[in-house]
Amino acid sequence: MGVGRVLGRLAFLLLREDRRVAFANLDIAFGDTKSLREKRRIARRSFQNLTCNLVGLFWAPRITAENFRQFVEVDETDFQWVRDMREQGRGVIFITPHYGDWEIMSLAGGFLRTPYTTVTEPTKNPAIQETISRLRRLSGHTTVDPRFVDLNPPTEPDTQHSRARRKLVCAFCAVHPKSLWGHAVRLYSAY
């Protein structure tokens, strides 16, 4: 992941607007409890973590159902809960932070025969977006643009929507529902 760290350092230096947003977020999160030097280190490492994940995603075609456990540790007890919910015909929504290697962790879910729909914010470049989506689908997942997700309760008992609601859905915290839907996402107990 040395390449990812170098790319992250470069991104931190070159992407002025993204760096400004990172510092603004750190100011909100930490206020005056962290020095500028500490905030700079956190922001730089965040950029590096992001680029390491992207490099890892492009390396991901080498990961298979046979070898993924070399890269991901799975808590079978927690994962059994997900399987139990599926067997009961209930859906599960995972809301995951961008923590650790979220791209490889995500692929593991598909390799564990539990593919899900991933709600991901699209990039500005359609060609790059298609490449990233293709890589995220390697283990059987479906990717969906958040502008096309409807989490409102169904009006009829057995519509396509109600069947889709029993599936697994994963939304990364970087997807900001207010800016994409115009209102906060409401989750219903029917899940």
N, CA, C and O of each residue as an XYZ file, in Angstrom:
764
protein
N       0.804     -1.200      0.000
C       0.000      0.000      0.000
C       0.845      1.262      0.000
O       0.320      2.357      0.201
N       2.155      1.125     -0.224
C       3.028      2.286     -0.306
C       2.594      3.245     -1.402
O       2.669      4.461     -1.226
N       2.141      2.710     -2.532
C       1.673      3.551     -3.639
C       0.466      4.366     -3.193
O       0.371      5.554     -3.503
N      -0.448      3.745     -2.473
C      -1.633      4.447     -1.984
C      -1.276      5.579     -1.042
O      -1.877      6.652     -1.100
N      -0.289      5.346     -0.162
C       0.122      6.403      0.766
C       0.748      7.584      0.030
O       0.472      8.741      0.347
N       1.591      7.281     -0.951
C       2.218      8.351     -1.736
C       1.153      9.140     -2.495
O       1.178     10.370     -2.511
N       0.212      8.423     -3.127
C      -0.875      9.106     -3.843
C      -1.732      9.947     -2.893
O      -2.185     11.033     -3.255
N      -1.948      9.443     -1.688
C      -2.717     10.186     -0.696
C      -2.012     11.456     -0.260
O      -2.640     12.499     -0.078
N      -0.714     11.359     -0.096
C       0.063     12.550      0.274
C      -0.006     13.589     -0.845
O      -0.171     14.781     -0.587
N       0.121     13.121     -2.094
C       0.009     14.031     -3.236
C      -1.383     14.662     -3.316
O      -1.519     15.862     -3.554
N      -2.407     13.841     -3.117
C      -3.780     14.359     -3.151
C      -3.967     15.415     -2.073
O      -4.585     16.451     -2.320
N      -3.441     15.162     -0.883
C      -3.548     16.116      0.210
C      -2.895     17.448     -0.171
O      -3.425     18.516      0.136
N      -1.754     17.374     -0.833
C      -1.043     18.593     -1.226
C      -1.716     19.324     -2.390
O      -1.734     20.554     -2.417
N      -2.265     18.584     -3.343
C      -2.761     19.179     -4.578
C      -4.248     19.551     -4.563
O      -4.648     20.499     -5.239
N      -5.063     18.828     -3.814
C      -6.510     19.044     -3.847
C      -6.921     20.051     -2.772
O      -7.407     19.680     -1.704
N      -6.718     21.314     -3.079
C      -6.920     22.403     -2.120
C      -8.336     22.420     -1.544
O      -8.506     22.547     -0.331
N      -9.352     22.294     -2.398
C     -10.737     22.373     -1.922
C     -11.071     21.190     -1.017
O     -11.717     21.368      0.016
N     -10.641     19.990     -1.392
C     -10.898     18.815     -0.551
C     -10.163     18.932      0.787
O     -10.681     18.522      1.825
N      -8.965     19.489      0.753
C      -8.203     19.704      1.981
C      -8.935     20.721      2.871
O      -8.995     20.543      4.088
N      -9.483     21.769      2.280
C     -10.240     22.769      3.035
C     -11.449     22.120      3.717
O     -11.731     22.394      4.883
N     -12.152     21.267      2.988
C     -13.314     20.567      3.560
C     -12.867     19.658      4.709
O     -13.534     19.588      5.741
N     -11.748     18.968      4.531
C     -11.240     18.088      5.592
C     -10.952     18.886      6.858
O     -11.323     18.463      7.953
N     -10.295     20.032      6.721
C     -10.001     20.859      7.897
C     -11.276     21.413      8.531
O     -11.373     21.491      9.755
N     -12.246     21.794      7.714
C     -13.519     22.283      8.254
C     -14.211     21.182      9.057
O     -14.744     21.438     10.137
N     -14.201     19.963      8.530
C     -14.807     18.840      9.252
C     -14.071     18.558     10.557
O     -14.699     18.270     11.576
N     -12.751     18.639     10.530
C     -11.968     18.404     11.747
C     -12.220     19.507     12.776
O     -12.237     19.242     13.978
N     -12.414     20.734     12.311
C     -12.752     21.818     13.232
C     -14.090     21.560     13.904
O     -14.251     21.813     15.098
N     -15.049     21.055     13.137
C     -16.356     20.729     13.711
C     -16.230     19.586     14.711
O     -16.809     19.636     15.796
N     -15.480     18.567     14.346
C     -15.355     17.380     15.198
C     -14.537     17.638     16.457
O     -14.898     17.163     17.534
N     -13.447     18.380     16.338
C     -12.519     18.518     17.458
C     -12.434     19.916     18.058
O     -11.897     20.085     19.153
N     -12.954     20.917     17.359
C     -12.851     22.282     17.882
C     -11.405     22.631     18.179
O     -10.522     22.444     17.342
N     -11.171     23.144     19.387
C      -9.812     23.532     19.804
C      -9.095     22.430     20.581
O      -8.018     22.665     21.129
N      -9.681     21.227     20.636
C      -9.055     20.153     21.420
C      -7.859     19.525     20.719
O      -7.080     18.812     21.352
N      -7.700     19.776     19.417
C      -6.542     19.282     18.653
C      -5.808     20.480     18.069
O      -6.421     21.466     17.659
N      -4.496     20.377     18.040
C      -3.689     21.454     17.453
C      -3.792     21.398     15.928
O      -4.229     20.397     15.360
N      -3.386     22.483     15.281
C      -3.369     22.508     13.820
C      -2.486     21.385     13.284
O      -2.816     20.760     12.276
N      -1.375     21.131     13.952
C      -0.464     20.053     13.529
C      -1.169     18.693     13.596
O      -1.040     17.883     12.678
N      -1.914     18.440     14.684
C      -2.637     17.168     14.823
C      -3.731     17.047     13.755
O      -3.914     15.984     13.161
N      -4.446     18.137     13.521
C      -5.491     18.113     12.498
C      -4.892     17.884     11.117
O      -5.476     17.179     10.295
N      -3.739     18.472     10.860
C      -3.060     18.277      9.572
C      -2.678     16.801      9.386
O      -2.836     16.243      8.300
N      -2.171     16.179     10.463
C      -1.794     14.758     10.404
C      -3.022     13.887     10.158
O      -2.976     12.965      9.343
N      -4.118     14.174     10.857
C      -5.362     13.405     10.677
C      -5.877     13.561      9.244
O      -6.247     12.577      8.604
N      -5.900     14.786      8.752
C      -6.393     15.030      7.388
C      -5.513     14.316      6.361
O      -6.026     13.664      5.452
N      -4.202     14.436      6.502
C      -3.287     13.781      5.554
C      -3.483     12.262      5.574
O      -3.528     11.626      4.521
N      -3.599     11.694      6.759
C      -3.797     10.237      6.863
C      -5.162      9.815      6.317
O      -5.307      8.707      5.800
N      -6.156     10.688      6.429
C      -7.462     10.388      5.841
C      -7.364     10.319      4.321
O      -7.934      9.424      3.697
N      -6.643     11.263      3.731
C      -6.412     11.228      2.283
C      -5.671      9.945      1.915
O      -5.997      9.294      0.923
N      -4.668      9.586      2.723
C      -3.902      8.374      2.440
C      -4.769      7.126      2.573
O      -4.638      6.195      1.778
N      -5.641      7.097      3.556
C      -6.531      5.949      3.729
C      -7.457      5.805      2.519
O      -7.683      4.698      2.031
N      -7.984      6.921      2.046
C      -8.860      6.896      0.877
C      -8.116      6.364     -0.346
O      -8.628      5.494     -1.051
N      -6.928      6.870     -0.600
C      -6.198      6.416     -1.793
C      -5.736      4.970     -1.644
O      -5.681      4.240     -2.634
N      -5.406      4.546     -0.440
C      -5.061      3.129     -0.239
C      -6.264      2.246     -0.564
O      -6.108      1.182     -1.165
N      -7.462      2.679     -0.172
C      -8.669      1.921     -0.498
C      -8.897      1.856     -2.000
O      -9.269      0.807     -2.525
N      -8.680      2.957     -2.693
C      -8.868      2.964     -4.146
C      -7.851      2.057     -4.832
O      -8.198      1.307     -5.745
N      -6.597      2.128     -4.392
C      -5.578      1.237     -4.959
C      -5.966     -0.213     -4.680
O      -5.849     -1.075     -5.552
N      -6.432     -0.475     -3.448
C      -6.869     -1.825     -3.094
C      -8.034     -2.296     -3.936
O      -8.107     -3.470     -4.302
N      -8.945     -1.391     -4.247
C     -10.091     -1.760     -5.081
C      -9.628     -2.193     -6.470
O     -10.170     -3.148     -7.028
N      -8.638     -1.510     -7.033
C      -8.130     -1.897     -8.342
C      -7.326     -3.194     -8.271
O      -7.154     -3.873     -9.283
N      -6.839     -3.536     -7.092
C      -6.127     -4.799     -6.885
C      -7.129     -5.934     -6.612
O      -6.778     -7.108     -6.728
N      -8.359     -5.590     -6.253
C      -9.378     -6.541     -5.806
C      -9.687     -7.688     -6.768
O     -10.076     -8.751     -6.284
N      -9.546     -7.558     -8.096
C      -9.850     -8.716     -8.939
C      -9.023     -9.957     -8.607
O      -9.368    -11.057     -9.040
N      -7.956     -9.800     -7.860
C      -7.138    -10.945     -7.442
C      -7.753    -11.690     -6.257
O      -7.338    -12.804     -5.938
N      -8.742    -11.074     -5.606
C      -9.382    -11.689     -4.441
C     -10.552    -12.532     -4.923
O     -11.355    -12.096     -5.748
N     -10.632    -13.738     -4.397
C     -11.675    -14.678     -4.811
C     -12.393    -15.232     -3.582
O     -11.998    -14.970     -2.445
N     -13.440    -15.991     -3.826
C     -14.154    -16.654     -2.742
C     -13.242    -17.644     -2.015
O     -13.457    -17.949     -0.842
N     -12.235    -18.135     -2.709
C     -11.327    -19.105     -2.101
C     -10.252    -18.447     -1.240
O      -9.792    -19.063     -0.278
N      -9.835    -17.220     -1.549
C      -8.707    -16.645     -0.811
C      -9.029    -15.388     -0.003
O      -8.131    -14.834      0.631
N     -10.283    -14.918     -0.006
C     -10.582    -13.628      0.635
C     -10.284    -13.616      2.125
O      -9.991    -12.555      2.677
N     -10.350    -14.769      2.796
C     -10.098    -14.801      4.241
C      -8.634    -14.514      4.585
O      -8.309    -14.293      5.752
N      -7.768    -14.514      3.606
C      -6.381    -14.096      3.836
C      -6.305    -12.587      4.072
O      -5.325    -12.087      4.624
N      -7.341    -11.869      3.653
C      -7.323    -10.406      3.705
C      -8.343     -9.813      4.660
O      -8.231     -8.647      5.037
N      -9.349    -10.610      5.062
C     -10.446    -10.099      5.884
C     -10.706    -11.070      7.024
O     -10.782    -12.281      6.815
N     -10.843    -10.532      8.231
C     -11.226    -11.340      9.374
C     -12.730    -11.194      9.565
O     -13.247    -10.079      9.625
N     -13.428    -12.316      9.660
C     -14.885    -12.305      9.767
C     -15.293    -12.829     11.136
O     -14.847    -13.897     11.557
N     -16.144    -12.074     11.830
C     -16.720    -12.532     13.087
C     -17.963    -13.349     12.727
O     -19.018    -12.790     12.423
N     -17.827    -14.666     12.763
C     -18.915    -15.552     12.317
C     -20.177    -15.404     13.153
O     -21.280    -15.573     12.634
N     -20.037    -15.088     14.451
C     -21.220    -14.920     15.311
C     -22.052    -13.742     14.836
O     -23.269    -13.861     14.688
N     -21.407    -12.604     14.596
C     -22.140    -11.435     14.111
C     -22.719    -11.687     12.728
O     -23.847    -11.290     12.435
N     -21.951    -12.341     11.890
C     -22.421    -12.569     10.531
C     -23.598    -13.535     10.498
O     -24.435    -13.458      9.599
N     -23.671    -14.441     11.464
C     -24.796    -15.373     11.528
C     -26.105    -14.619     11.700
O     -27.138    -15.042     11.182
N     -26.070    -13.503     12.427
C     -27.274    -12.687     12.611
C     -27.806    -12.224     11.260
O     -29.014    -12.250     11.027
N     -26.920    -11.805     10.376
C     -27.319    -11.367      9.037
C     -27.976    -12.532      8.296
O     -29.022    -12.364      7.670
N     -27.369    -13.692      8.366
C     -27.947    -14.874      7.704
C     -29.323    -15.206      8.277
O     -30.247    -15.538      7.535
N     -29.453    -15.114      9.599
C     -30.743    -15.396     10.248
C     -31.822    -14.439      9.754
O     -32.946    -14.862      9.481
N     -31.495    -13.164      9.638
C     -32.468    -12.180      9.147
C     -32.905    -12.523      7.723
O     -34.086    -12.427      7.392
N     -31.971    -12.913      6.902
C     -32.307    -13.276      5.517
C     -33.201    -14.501      5.481
O     -34.153    -14.547      4.703
N     -32.906    -15.510      6.327
C     -33.724    -16.721      6.360
C     -35.146    -16.412      6.810
O     -36.085    -17.104      6.417
N     -35.312    -15.376      7.633
C     -36.630    -14.963      8.093
C     -37.335    -14.068      7.072
O     -38.458    -13.621      7.302
N     -36.675    -13.810      5.951
C     -37.266    -12.965      4.921
C     -37.203    -11.485      5.246
O     -37.934    -10.686      4.662
N     -36.335    -11.117      6.175
C     -36.209     -9.712      6.578
C     -34.973     -9.107      5.924
O     -33.979     -9.796      5.691
N     -35.046     -7.835      5.636
C     -33.911     -7.119      5.081
C     -33.025     -6.571      6.175
O     -33.429     -6.489      7.335
N     -31.834     -6.202      5.809
C     -30.875     -5.609      6.733
C     -30.268     -4.399      6.037
O     -29.938     -4.455      4.853
N     -30.124     -3.318      6.772
C     -29.436     -2.138      6.236
C     -28.143     -1.978      7.012
O     -28.154     -1.836      8.235
N     -27.033     -2.001      6.297
C     -25.731     -1.716      6.890
C     -25.418     -0.257      6.605
O     -25.460      0.172      5.452
N     -25.108      0.499      7.627
C     -24.616      1.861      7.419
C     -23.194      1.846      7.959
O     -22.975      1.738      9.165
N     -22.237      1.956      7.054
C     -20.846      1.753      7.429
C     -20.030      3.024      7.250
O     -20.197      3.741      6.263
N     -19.151      3.303      8.200
C     -18.265      4.454      8.024
C     -17.118      4.098      7.080
O     -16.844      2.923      6.833
N     -16.471      5.099      6.570
C     -15.255      4.867      5.793
C     -14.119      4.666      6.790
O     -13.383      5.594      7.126
N     -14.003      3.430      7.246
C     -13.031      3.079      8.275
C     -12.283      1.840      7.818
O     -12.906      0.886      7.349
N     -10.965      1.831      7.942
C     -10.180      0.679      7.515
C     -10.256      0.516      6.008
O     -10.344      1.503      5.278
N     -10.222     -0.703      5.546
C     -10.305     -0.982      4.110
C     -11.728     -1.403      3.784
O     -12.027     -2.590      3.656
N     -12.597     -0.413      3.652
C     -14.025     -0.675      3.462
C     -14.314     -1.351      2.131
O     -15.297     -2.084      2.027
N     -13.502     -1.133      1.120
C     -13.765     -1.759     -0.183
C     -13.546     -3.270     -0.117
O     -14.381     -4.034     -0.602
N     -12.441     -3.707      0.475
C     -12.168     -5.150      0.584
C     -13.158     -5.795      1.552
O     -13.620     -6.912      1.320
N     -13.485     -5.080      2.650
C     -14.467     -5.599      3.601
C     -15.805     -5.830      2.906
O     -16.478     -6.832      3.145
N     -16.173     -4.900      2.054
C     -17.437     -5.016      1.333
C     -17.450     -6.235      0.427
O     -18.439     -6.968      0.377
N     -16.352     -6.454     -0.290
C     -16.280     -7.620     -1.174
C     -16.450     -8.923     -0.399
O     -17.023     -9.887     -0.906
N     -15.947     -8.942      0.836
C     -16.057    -10.162      1.652
C     -17.509    -10.568      1.847
O     -17.813    -11.760      1.865
N     -18.414     -9.602      1.994
C     -19.834     -9.938      2.169
C     -20.362    -10.757      1.012
O     -21.105    -11.715      1.222
N     -19.994    -10.400     -0.200
C     -20.422    -11.175     -1.363
C     -19.802    -12.554     -1.395
O     -20.456    -13.535     -1.747
N     -18.521    -12.623     -1.022
C     -17.846    -13.925     -1.016
C     -18.391    -14.837      0.077
O     -18.246    -16.056     -0.004
N     -19.014    -14.257      1.094
C     -19.671    -15.049      2.132
C     -21.092    -15.435      1.713
O     -21.904    -15.828      2.551
N     -21.385    -15.324      0.435
C     -22.681    -15.640     -0.155
C     -23.801    -14.784      0.419
O     -24.927    -15.247      0.603
N     -23.470    -13.530      0.698
C     -24.458    -12.570      1.173
C     -24.284    -11.272      0.388
O     -23.945    -10.237      0.962
N     -24.515    -11.328     -0.912
C     -24.381    -10.096     -1.689
C     -25.470     -9.108     -1.317
O     -26.568     -9.500     -0.923
N     -25.165     -7.841     -1.441
C     -26.129     -6.811     -1.103
C     -26.094     -5.683     -2.118
O     -25.252     -5.650     -3.015
N     -27.012     -4.778     -1.955
C     -27.068     -3.589     -2.792
C     -26.298     -2.488     -2.084
O     -26.588     -2.169     -0.931
N     -25.333     -1.915     -2.755
C     -24.527     -0.845     -2.181
C     -24.962      0.481     -2.770
O     -24.963      0.668     -3.986
N     -25.333      1.402     -1.887
C     -25.708      2.746     -2.313
C     -24.433      3.584     -2.269
O     -23.882      3.824     -1.195
N     -23.970      4.024     -3.423
C     -22.708      4.756     -3.480
C     -22.879      6.064     -4.251
O     -23.542      6.113     -5.287
N     -22.276      7.099     -3.729
C     -22.326      8.392     -4.384
C     -21.503      8.340     -5.665
O     -20.349      7.914     -5.631
N     -22.066      8.759     -6.786
C     -21.333      8.665     -8.052
C     -20.217      9.696     -8.155
O     -20.285     10.772     -7.561
N     -19.192      9.347     -8.920
C     -18.127     10.308     -9.206
C     -18.591     11.226    -10.327
O     -19.632     10.992    -10.940
N     -17.823     12.260    -10.589
C     -18.187     13.212    -11.644
C     -17.900     12.651    -13.036
O     -18.472     13.118    -14.020
N     -17.026     11.661    -13.125
C     -16.630     11.093    -14.411
C     -17.344      9.752    -14.612
O     -17.079      8.807    -13.869
N     -18.244      9.649    -15.599
C     -19.000      8.397    -15.801
C     -18.120      7.177    -16.082
O     -18.452      6.075    -15.644
N     -17.022      7.345    -16.790
C     -16.143      6.202    -17.085
C     -15.487      5.681    -15.813
O     -15.392      4.471    -15.605
N     -15.037      6.596    -14.969
C     -14.440      6.189    -13.696
C     -15.502      5.540    -12.815
O     -15.236      4.537    -12.153
N     -16.704      6.113    -12.807
C     -17.786      5.553    -12.001
C     -18.106      4.127    -12.427
O     -18.287      3.255    -11.576
N     -18.178      3.879    -13.721
C     -18.483      2.529    -14.204
C     -17.381      1.548    -13.802
O     -17.673      0.410    -13.435
N     -16.126      1.974    -13.867
C     -15.012      1.109    -13.467
C     -15.103      0.775    -11.982
O     -14.970     -0.386    -11.595
N     -15.330      1.787    -11.154
C     -15.432      1.560     -9.709
C     -16.631      0.659     -9.406
O     -16.520     -0.261     -8.596
N     -17.767      0.912    -10.044
C     -18.957      0.074     -9.813
C     -18.702     -1.369    -10.229
O     -19.102     -2.297     -9.526
N     -18.039     -1.566    -11.365
C     -17.719     -2.927    -11.824
C     -16.843     -3.647    -10.802
O     -17.070     -4.822    -10.511
N     -15.855     -2.962    -10.261
C     -14.976     -3.574     -9.263
C     -15.738     -3.868     -7.976
O     -15.484     -4.889     -7.337
N     -16.657     -3.009     -7.587
C     -17.437     -3.237     -6.375
C     -18.421     -4.390     -6.546
O     -18.895     -4.940     -5.552
N     -18.736     -4.764     -7.772
C     -19.676     -5.868     -8.034
C     -18.969     -7.218     -8.168
O     -19.634     -8.222     -8.425
N     -17.651     -7.274     -8.004
C     -16.893     -8.508     -8.226
C     -17.399     -9.703     -7.426
O     -17.325    -10.835     -7.905
N     -17.907     -9.479     -6.229
C     -18.343    -10.604     -5.395
C     -19.858    -10.779     -5.389
O     -20.400    -11.506     -4.557
N     -20.543    -10.107     -6.325
C     -21.978    -10.331     -6.474
C     -22.875     -9.199     -6.021
O     -24.097     -9.331     -6.086
N     -22.317     -8.097     -5.568
C     -23.130     -6.966     -5.122
C     -23.778     -6.245     -6.300
O     -23.391     -6.420     -7.455
N     -24.763     -5.441     -5.972
C     -25.388     -4.525     -6.916
C     -25.050     -3.122     -6.430
O     -25.064     -2.871     -5.225
N     -24.748     -2.212     -7.336
C     -24.501     -0.825     -6.934
C     -25.625      0.057     -7.436
O     -26.137     -0.136     -8.539
N     -26.010      1.036     -6.612
C     -27.128      1.908     -6.927
C     -26.737      3.353     -6.617
O     -26.136      3.636     -5.580
N     -27.079      4.247     -7.514
C     -26.908      5.675     -7.303
C     -27.935      6.105     -6.260
O     -29.111      5.770     -6.402
N     -27.532      6.838     -5.211
C     -28.484      7.176     -4.142
C     -29.653      8.039     -4.591
O     -30.676      8.087     -3.909
N     -29.525      8.719     -5.718
C     -30.643      9.538     -6.191
C     -31.822      8.689     -6.643
O     -32.925      9.206     -6.825
N     -31.596      7.372     -6.830
C     -32.657      6.500     -7.322
C     -33.144      5.510     -6.277
O     -33.811      4.532     -6.616
N     -32.820      5.751     -5.004
C     -33.237      4.864     -3.926
C     -34.476      5.438     -3.265
O     -34.523      6.621     -2.930
N     -35.474      4.593     -3.080
C     -36.714      5.004     -2.428
C     -36.908      4.145     -1.185
O     -37.154      2.944     -1.289
N     -36.796      4.762     -0.006
C     -36.965      4.017      1.236
C     -38.331      4.257      1.869
O     -38.542      3.921      3.034
N     -39.261      4.838      1.109
C     -40.604      5.041      1.644
C     -41.322      3.703      1.752
O     -41.089      2.812      0.936
N     -42.192      3.550      2.747
C     -42.898      2.270      2.885
C     -43.801      2.026      1.681
O     -44.345      2.976      1.118
N     -43.972      0.764      1.275
C     -44.815      0.459      0.116
C     -46.284      0.703      0.433
O     -46.709      0.617      1.586
N     -47.040      1.005     -0.594
C     -48.480      1.225     -0.405
C     -49.258     -0.067     -0.605
O     -50.399     -0.170     -0.157
N     -48.663     -1.057     -1.272
C     -49.325     -2.338     -1.493
C     -48.500     -3.429     -0.828
O     -47.277     -3.311     -0.747
N     -49.147     -4.492     -0.348
C     -48.428     -5.508      0.426
C     -47.381     -6.296     -0.352
O     -46.368     -6.663      0.243
N     -47.554     -6.576     -1.628
C     -46.579     -7.409     -2.330
C     -46.163     -6.756     -3.640
O     -46.361     -7.324     -4.713
N     -45.607     -5.604     -3.553
C     -45.111     -4.926     -4.746
C     -43.649     -5.299     -4.943
O     -43.034     -5.916     -4.074
N     -43.113     -4.928     -6.064
C     -41.683     -5.145     -6.310
C     -40.881     -4.436     -5.224
O     -39.852     -4.939     -4.773
N     -41.360     -3.258     -4.806
C     -40.685     -2.494     -3.759
C     -40.620     -3.300     -2.467
O     -39.561     -3.358     -1.842
N     -41.721     -3.923     -2.048
C     -41.714     -4.649     -0.784
C     -40.785     -5.862     -0.853
O     -40.161     -6.220      0.145
N     -40.692     -6.493     -2.023
C     -39.743     -7.602     -2.155
C     -38.312     -7.085     -2.090
O     -37.448     -7.725     -1.490
N     -38.054     -5.928     -2.702
C     -36.708     -5.352     -2.679
C     -36.327     -4.951     -1.257
O     -35.151     -4.999     -0.899
N     -37.295     -4.561     -0.453
C     -36.998     -4.118      0.909
C     -36.501     -5.259      1.776
O     -35.915     -5.000      2.828
N     -36.706     -6.509      1.387
C     -36.239     -7.638      2.179
C     -34.793     -7.992      1.875
O     -34.252     -8.934      2.454
N     -34.168     -7.257      0.984
C     -32.781     -7.515      0.630
C     -31.845     -6.794      1.591
O     -32.275     -6.028      2.453
N     -30.567     -7.058      1.419
C     -29.551     -6.375      2.202
C     -29.139     -5.107      1.476
O     -28.947     -5.112      0.260
N     -29.005     -4.034      2.217
C     -28.600     -2.754      1.641
C     -27.449     -2.205      2.464
O     -27.472     -2.276      3.693
N     -26.454     -1.663      1.802
C     -25.327     -1.042      2.481
C     -25.204      0.393      1.982
O     -25.179      0.629      0.775
N     -25.129      1.347      2.900
C     -24.930      2.750      2.530
C     -23.713      3.273      3.265
O     -23.656      3.215      4.494
N     -22.744      3.781      2.533
C     -21.562      4.339      3.170
C     -21.885      5.731      3.682
O     -22.632      6.474      3.045
N     -21.331      6.080      4.817
C     -21.651      7.356      5.464
C     -21.270      8.571      4.630
O     -21.792      9.657      4.885
N     -20.392      8.441      3.653
C     -20.006      9.591      2.834
C     -21.150     10.030      1.932
O     -21.131     11.151      1.422
N     -22.140      9.179      1.725
C     -23.311      9.565      0.935
C     -24.170     10.442      1.822
O     -24.657      9.989      2.858
N     -24.361     11.681      1.432
C     -25.092     12.639      2.259
C     -26.546     12.704      1.797
O     -26.830     13.303      0.760
N     -27.476     12.098      2.547
C     -28.855     12.005      2.076
C     -29.519     13.357      1.867
O     -30.327     13.489      0.948
N     -29.222     14.351      2.661
C     -29.898     15.629      2.535
C     -29.587     16.295      1.201
O     -30.464     16.902      0.586
N     -28.338     16.183      0.754
C     -27.981     16.843     -0.502
C     -28.482     16.060     -1.715
O     -28.650     16.639     -2.788
N     -28.719     14.776     -1.569
C     -29.107     13.977     -2.722
C     -30.607     13.760     -2.825
O     -31.149     13.680     -3.927
N     -31.283     13.665     -1.685
C     -32.727     13.441     -1.732
C     -33.511     14.698     -1.392
O     -34.699     14.791     -1.701
N     -32.864     15.658     -0.764
C     -33.560     16.853     -0.363
C     -34.216     16.719      1.002
O     -34.834     17.667      1.486
N     -34.091     15.558      1.627
C     -34.629     15.355      2.969
C     -33.857     14.228      3.624
O     -33.213     13.428      2.946
N     -33.924     14.170      4.934
C     -33.226     13.104      5.648
C     -33.859     11.753      5.324
O     -35.066     11.666      5.096
N     -33.052     10.713      5.305
C     -33.557      9.371      5.029
C     -34.303      8.868      6.256
O     -33.799      8.972      7.374
N     -35.482      8.334      6.060
C     -36.256      7.759      7.152
C     -36.221      6.240      7.004
O     -36.542      5.707      5.942
N     -35.835      5.558      8.055
C     -35.784      4.099      8.029
C     -36.966      3.585      8.840
O     -37.277      4.126      9.901
N     -37.620      2.546      8.344
C     -38.837      2.047      8.982
C     -38.587      0.717      9.673
O     -37.738     -0.067      9.249
N     -39.335      0.473     10.738
C     -39.152     -0.731     11.527
C     -39.496     -1.991     10.755
O     -39.173     -3.090     11.206
N     -40.141     -1.866      9.609
C     -40.496     -3.034      8.807
C     -39.252     -3.755      8.291
O     -39.324     -4.919      7.895
N     -38.138     -3.079      8.297
C     -36.895     -3.735      7.873
C     -36.523     -4.721      8.931
O     -35.507     -5.405      8.807
